[in-house]
Amino acid sequence: MAIPSDFRLPAWKVPIIEVDLSEIDVPQLAEKFTEYGKEALYVTVGTGVLTFQQLQVRRREMMTTLHTENPDLETHISEVVQHAKSIATILCEKLSERSPLRNAE
């Protein structure tokens, strides 16, 4: 929504103080708010990208360290994952045997 360049706020008089809002340049103020909002967004996105990259570097360093200290780590992890999958398969089979939906058929 574009604000006309000749737009001015009205002057209000308060009994204690006098407030003259007609001196505020609303289009310029709106432009500044937009500019600052964009800058804040750029800083936020940039910080997020840098943080993600830093996490990637740390992850790679950790994987290199773990692989150097324990070269069989991948094999051990694969064995644990396979064991967990077999247990999960057995549990799913037992649960499906006890399912009320299966007995309803």
Secondary structure, DSSP 8 states (H G I E B T S, - for coil): ----TT----EEE-SSSEEEGGGS-HHHHHHHHHHHHHHHHHHHHHHHHHHHHHHHHHHHHHHHHHHHH-TTHHHHHHHHHHHHHHHHHHHHHHHHHH-HHHHH-
